[in-house]
Amino acid sequence: MPGRSPSISQSTGSVFALQSLPFDALCRTARDLFDVPVAAICLPGEQLSWMDIGADIERDAWDFATNFHQEAPNRSIPIWIADATQDSQLANRRYVTEAPGLRFLASIPLGPNGEGRLTLFDTRPRPGSAGGLRQLQNLAALADACLALRQTAREAIAGERYFRLLAETSTDTIVRGDLEGTRLYISPSVRTLLGYEPEELIGHKASELVHPDDAASFGAMMGEVRAGRLDVHVAELRQRHKNGHWVWMEAAIRLTRDPATGAPNGYVTSVRDIARRKELEAKLAHLASYDLLTGLPNRALFTSLLEEAFEALGKDARRGFTLLYMDLDRFKQVNDTHGHQTGDAVLREASARFQAMLRAGDIVARLGGDEFTIILRAHRREAEMLAKRLIAAIQAPFQHDHGPVSIGLSIGIAQAPQDGAEPDALLSAADGALYAAKAAGRNTYRLCSG
């Protein structure tokens, strides 16, 4: 068999196309299989061509070979020309009548649209052969398979580039991690979220930055991921920013699985900053639980706090407490005489005076209008002493633009659990004591008579 020269490849296509198509090897295989001096593959749509020529063959005479697809008769079907000098379309071609003196030519279309061709050339005539045609078809099938694989690879690369574009331009931070929670990829938006470069966090676990108060729930979630039981989950947690402060974030985490085995192999999560939402939630929670005028706990929060006080009492009888039910005396006259703006100012100032008299752990709430309550972490004797100080504090005139305003304070006192073993009973007992204080002339206090 004649020696062979290195394959000649000509291309204006992508480097990826040249490197991924083994058509130079396919040309050599075709030459060996058919014992011809020249084999060529042309992909006009890709502007790519490959040609393998025997070492003892003059190259210049075969320049036509890579462009033969443009001249091939009946390009959509296989061609087997045993002797070109006897073919009406080729007999007068220069490469037939002159060098290299083409005689045999076999060509078969390839590629998804049959636009490419695999072609064999020889200077010797060769008779037709069904077996030869079948071998040529097999080579074309291999070429088609290579092109299909390359197209799949191209689509995969395009998809990867597209999803990387989405990940790297998304305002959300995209994280890919393994089952142990170690980050394998993190998108650039983490710079805005946590102040780190992605490279600083890759190879580290998210748990290293989680707030201590969120560590237990986060650990439990990652445990479910490792066990393959948590397909999709949304969690709210805090992580430490590079400068030290805590960032509230929402993490939507999805378990990933090996496509071949279906076994869990990690997770992907999309993370976003929810600091503004948390701030709004806190404001809404405050509005739902606190009186807008005075800033004190409102009736709803007071009810909840009173229930908690009874729960604590049930666990430890020594944690007794006293309830003070209070009403501002002559407050209606303030509104009627000076207007609601002055009345509001009096309510705010009265609230401030109440708070100034209490210790940490004691709670004053505004139930509505001029009604207030205090949950006092003390027994009856201390409650009486506090009641006297509160009455004296409210007796001091309230200053406003048109002069001083004077009001009083009536207080009913009930002790838990002696005067009521559950919230409504205790509140009713304190209210009864308040009614007694008002009946006694106002500006005084009365204890629950039991």
C-alpha positions in Angstrom: 0.0 0.0 0.0 1.4 3.4 -0.8 2.7 5.6 2.1 0.4 8.3 3.3 0.9 12.0 4.0 -0.6 13.8 6.9 -4.3 14.7 6.4 -4.9 18.1 5.0 -7.8 20.1 6.7 -9.2 23.3 5.4 -11.7 25.3 7.5 -13.2 28.7 8.1 -15.4 27.2 10.7 -15.0 27.2 14.5 -12.1 25.7 16.3 -14.6 23.6 18.1 -15.8 22.1 14.8 -12.3 21.2 13.7 -11.3 19.7 17.0 -14.5 17.7 17.6 -14.8 16.0 14.2 -12.5 13.0 13.6 -13.0 13.2 9.8 -9.3 13.2 9.1 -9.2 9.7 10.6 -12.3 8.8 8.7 -10.6 9.8 5.4 -7.6 7.6 6.3 -9.9 4.7 7.1 -11.7 5.1 3.8 -8.4 5.2 1.9 -7.2 2.0 3.7 -10.5 0.2 3.3 -10.8 0.9 -0.5 -7.1 1.1 -1.3 -7.5 4.4 -3.1 -4.9 7.3 -3.2 -7.3 10.0 -2.2 -10.3 10.3 0.1 -12.1 13.6 1.0 -14.9 14.8 3.1 -16.6 18.1 2.4 -19.2 20.0 4.5 -20.1 23.0 2.5 -22.6 24.3 5.0 -19.8 24.4 7.6 -17.2 25.5 5.1 -15.1 22.6 6.3 -13.1 19.9 4.3 -10.7 17.1 5.0 -8.5 15.2 2.5 -6.1 12.4 2.9 -3.6 11.8 0.1 -1.0 9.1 -0.4 2.6 10.1 0.2 3.7 9.5 -3.4 0.8 11.5 -4.9 1.3 14.9 -6.4 -0.9 17.2 -4.3 -1.5 20.1 -6.6 -3.3 17.9 -9.1 -6.0 17.0 -6.5 -7.1 20.5 -5.5 -10.4 19.9 -7.2 -11.2 17.0 -4.8 -12.3 19.1 -1.9 -14.7 21.1 -4.1 -16.0 18.1 -5.9 -19.3 18.3 -4.0 -20.2 21.4 -6.1 -19.8 19.5 -9.3 -21.1 16.1 -8.3 -24.0 14.9 -10.5 -27.1 13.7 -8.6 -25.7 15.1 -5.4 -28.5 13.7 -3.2 -27.8 10.0 -4.0 -24.7 7.8 -3.8 -22.4 7.9 -6.9 -20.2 5.1 -8.2 -18.4 5.9 -11.4 -16.2 3.0 -12.5 -14.4 5.0 -15.2 -14.7 8.7 -15.5 -13.6 8.7 -19.2 -16.8 6.8 -20.0 -19.0 9.2 -18.0 -20.7 11.9 -20.1 -20.6 14.5 -17.3 -16.9 13.9 -16.3 -15.1 12.7 -19.5 -14.1 16.2 -20.6 -13.1 17.5 -17.1 -9.6 18.7 -16.9 -8.8 16.5 -14.0 -9.8 13.5 -16.1 -8.2 14.4 -19.4 -5.0 15.8 -17.7 -3.3 15.3 -14.3 -4.1 13.5 -12.2 -6.0 11.5 -14.7 -9.0 10.6 -12.6 -10.7 7.3 -13.5 -12.6 5.9 -10.5 -14.9 8.1 -8.3 -17.3 7.0 -5.5 -19.2 9.5 -3.5 -22.0 9.4 -0.9 -24.0 12.3 0.7 -23.7 12.8 4.5 -24.9 15.2 7.1 -28.5 16.1 8.3 -29.5 17.6 4.9 -27.2 15.5 2.7 -25.2 18.6 1.8 -21.8 17.1 2.7 -20.1 14.2 0.9 -17.6 11.5 1.5 -15.7 10.9 -1.8 -13.1 8.3 -3.0 -10.7 9.0 -5.9 -8.4 6.7 -7.9 -6.5 6.9 -11.1 -7.4 3.3 -11.8 -10.9 2.3 -13.1 -12.8 0.1 -10.6 -15.9 -1.9 -11.4 -19.1 -1.4 -9.4 -19.5 -3.3 -6.2 -22.6 -3.7 -4.0 -20.3 -4.6 -1.1 -18.2 -1.5 -1.7 -21.3 0.7 -1.8 -22.4 -0.8 1.5 -19.0 -0.1 3.1 -19.2 3.5 1.8 -22.7 3.8 3.3 -21.3 2.5 6.6 -18.6 5.2 6.6 -21.2 7.9 5.9 -23.3 6.6 8.8 -20.2 7.0 11.1 -19.8 10.6 9.8 -23.5 11.3 10.4 -23.2 10.0 13.9 -20.2 12.3 14.5 -22.1 15.2 13.2 -25.1 14.4 15.4 -22.9 14.1 18.5 -21.3 17.4 17.6 -24.7 19.0 17.3 -25.7 17.6 20.7 -22.5 19.0 22.2 -23.0 22.4 20.6 -26.5 22.5 22.0 -25.2 21.5 25.4 -22.6 24.2 25.3 -25.1 26.8 24.1 -27.4 25.7 26.9 -24.7 25.9 29.5 -23.7 29.3 28.3 -27.3 30.4 28.4 -27.9 29.2 31.9 -24.6 30.6 33.0 -25.7 33.9 31.6 -28.9 33.7 33.5 -27.1 32.7 36.7 -24.4 35.3 36.5 -26.7 38.2 35.6 -29.6 37.2 38.0 -30.1 39.5 41.0 -30.7 36.3 42.9 -27.6 34.4 44.0 -27.4 30.8 42.6 -25.5 28.2 44.5 -24.6 24.7 43.6 -23.5 22.4 46.5 -22.8 18.8 47.3 -24.7 16.7 49.8 -22.4 17.8 52.6 -23.3 21.4 52.0 -20.0 22.4 50.5 -20.4 25.1 47.8 -19.2 24.0 44.3 -20.4 27.1 42.5 -21.8 30.5 43.5 -22.9 33.2 41.2 -21.3 36.7 41.1 -24.4 38.4 42.7 -23.1 37.1 46.1 -20.9 40.2 46.0 -24.0 42.3 46.5 -25.7 39.9 48.9 -22.8 39.0 51.3 -19.9 41.1 50.2 -17.7 38.1 49.2 -16.1 37.2 45.9 -17.5 33.8 44.7 -14.0 32.3 45.0 -13.9 33.1 48.7 -17.0 30.9 49.4 -16.5 28.0 47.0 -15.2 25.0 48.9 -16.8 26.2 52.1 -20.1 25.3 53.7 -23.0 27.8 54.1 -23.3 26.7 57.7 -20.1 28.6 58.5 -22.0 31.9 58.0 -25.4 31.0 59.4 -26.7 33.0 62.4 -26.6 31.0 65.6 -30.3 31.3 66.1 -30.9 29.7 62.7 -28.2 27.1 62.9 -30.4 24.3 64.2 -33.2 24.6 61.6 -30.6 25.0 58.8 -28.7 21.9 60.0 -32.0 19.9 60.1 -32.8 21.1 56.5 -29.3 20.1 55.2 -29.8 16.7 57.0 -32.9 16.1 55.0 -31.0 17.1 51.8 -28.2 14.6 52.6 -30.8 11.9 53.2 -32.5 12.6 49.9 -35.8 13.4 51.5 -36.1 17.1 50.8 -36.8 17.7 47.1 -37.8 21.3 47.3 -37.8 23.6 50.3 -38.0 27.4 51.0 -36.2 28.7 54.1 -35.6 32.1 55.7 -32.4 32.5 57.5 -29.6 35.0 58.3 -26.1 34.8 57.1 -23.1 36.9 58.1 -22.0 39.6 55.6 -18.3 40.0 55.1 -18.4 43.3 57.1 -20.0 41.5 60.0 -23.7 42.4 59.9 -26.4 39.8 59.4 -28.4 39.6 56.2 -31.9 38.1 56.1 -32.3 36.0 53.1 -34.8 33.5 51.5 -33.3 30.3 50.1 -35.3 28.2 47.7 -33.4 24.9 47.7 -33.9 21.9 45.4 -32.3 18.5 45.7 -30.5 17.3 42.5 -30.1 13.7 41.4 -27.6 11.7 39.3 -29.3 11.3 35.8 -28.1 7.8 35.5 -28.8 6.4 38.9 -31.4 8.8 40.4 -29.3 9.0 43.6 -29.1 12.4 45.3 -25.9 14.1 44.4 -26.3 17.7 45.7 -28.5 20.7 45.7 -29.1 24.0 43.9 -30.5 27.0 45.7 -31.6 30.4 44.7 -31.0 33.0 47.4 -32.3 36.5 47.7 -32.1 39.4 50.2 -35.3 39.8 52.1 -34.2 42.5 54.5 -36.8 45.0 53.3 -39.6 42.4 53.5 -38.5 41.5 57.1 -38.5 45.2 58.0 -42.0 45.6 56.6 -43.1 42.4 58.3 -41.7 43.8 61.6 -43.5 47.1 61.1 -46.8 45.3 60.3 -46.4 43.0 63.3 -45.7 46.1 65.5 -48.8 47.8 64.1 -50.9 44.7 64.8 -49.6 44.5 68.4 -49.0 48.0 69.6 -51.1 51.1 70.0 -50.4 53.6 67.3 -50.8 56.6 69.6 -48.9 55.6 72.7 -46.6 52.9 71.4 -47.8 50.6 74.2 -49.0 47.0 73.7 -52.6 47.0 72.5 -55.5 44.8 73.6 -54.5 41.9 71.3 -50.9 41.8 72.5 -52.0 42.3 76.2 -54.3 39.3 75.9 -51.4 37.2 74.6 -49.0 38.4 77.3 -51.6 37.7 80.0 -52.0 34.1 78.7 -48.2 33.7 78.8 -48.1 35.0 82.4 -50.6 32.3 83.3 -48.6 29.6 81.5 -45.5 30.6 83.4 -47.5 30.6 86.6 -48.6 27.0 85.8 -45.0 25.9 85.5 -43.8 27.7 88.7 -46.3 28.8 91.3 -43.8 31.2 92.7 -44.1 33.3 89.6 -47.2 35.0 90.8 -48.3 38.3 89.4 -50.8 41.1 89.9 -53.0 42.8 87.4 -53.8 46.5 87.6 -56.8 47.7 85.6 -56.7 51.6 85.3 -58.9 54.3 84.0 -58.1 58.0 83.6 -60.6 60.1 85.6 -62.2 63.2 84.0 -60.5 62.4 80.6 -63.7 62.9 78.7 -63.8 66.5 79.9 -60.3 67.1 78.5 -61.5 66.0 75.0 -64.7 68.0 75.3 -63.0 71.2 76.6 -59.6 71.2 74.9 -60.2 68.9 71.9 -58.9 65.5 70.8 -55.4 66.8 70.0 -54.9 67.8 73.6 -56.5 64.5 74.7 -54.1 62.6 72.6 -51.2 64.5 74.1 -52.4 63.7 77.6 -52.7 60.0 76.7 -49.1 59.9 75.4 -47.8 61.7 78.5 -49.8 59.5 80.8 -48.3 56.4 79.1 -44.8 57.8 79.5 -45.5 58.3 83.2 -46.7 54.8 83.6 -43.7 53.4 81.9 -41.3 55.5 84.1 -42.8 53.8 87.2 -42.3 50.2 86.1 -39.4 47.8 86.3 -38.0 45.6 83.6 -40.4 42.7 83.1 -43.5 44.6 84.1 -45.9 45.4 81.2 -48.3 48.3 80.7 -50.8 48.2 77.9 -53.5 50.4 76.5 -56.8 48.6 76.0 -58.4 51.5 74.2 -59.8 55.0 75.0 -58.5 55.9 78.5 -58.2 52.3 79.8 -54.8 50.8 80.7 -53.6 47.7 82.3 -50.4 46.6 84.0 -49.1 43.1 84.5 -46.9 43.4 87.5 -44.4 40.8 88.5 -45.1 41.3 92.2 -47.6 40.5 94.9 -50.4 42.5 96.3 -48.4 44.6 98.8 -46.0 45.9 96.1 -49.0 46.4 93.8 -50.6 48.7 96.4 -47.4 50.7 96.7 -47.1 51.1 92.9 -50.8 52.1 92.7 -50.2 55.0 95.1 -47.2 56.2 93.1 -49.1 55.9 89.8 -52.0 57.9 91.2 -49.6 60.6 92.4 -47.8 60.7 89.1 -51.1 61.2 87.1 -52.2 63.9 89.6 -49.4 66.2 88.5 -50.8 68.7 85.9 -50.3 68.0 82.2 -49.0 71.1 80.4 -50.4 72.1 77.0 -50.6 75.2 74.8 -53.6 76.7 76.7 -52.4 75.9 80.2 -52.3 73.0 82.6 -54.8 70.1 82.5 -55.5 68.0 85.6 -56.9 64.5 85.6 -57.0 61.6 88.0 -56.4 57.8 88.0 -58.6 55.0 89.3 -57.1 51.5 89.7 -58.5 48.0 90.3 -56.1 45.4 91.6 -56.4 41.6 91.3 -53.8 38.9 92.1 -53.2 35.7 90.2 -54.2 33.0 90.8 -56.1 33.9 94.0 -58.5 36.3 92.3 -58.7 34.5 89.0 -57.2 31.2 87.8 -57.4 32.1 84.1 -57.1 35.3 82.1 -60.8 36.3 81.7 -61.5 35.6 85.3 -58.6 37.7 86.5 -59.4 40.6 84.1 -63.0 40.5 85.3 -61.9 40.6 89.0 -59.6 43.6 88.3 -62.4 45.4 86.4 -64.7 44.8 89.4 -62.1 46.4 91.7 -61.8 49.3 89.3 -65.5 49.9 89.4 -65.3 49.9 93.2 -62.5 52.5 93.1 -64.6 54.8 90.9 -67.6 54.3 93.2 -65.4 55.3 96.1 -64.9 58.7 94.6 -62.3 58.1 91.9 -58.5 58.9 92.0 -57.9 56.0 94.3 -57.4 52.2 94.1 -59.3 49.2 95.4 -58.3 45.5 95.8 -60.4 42.7 94.5 -62.7 41.6 97.3 -62.3 38.0 96.3 
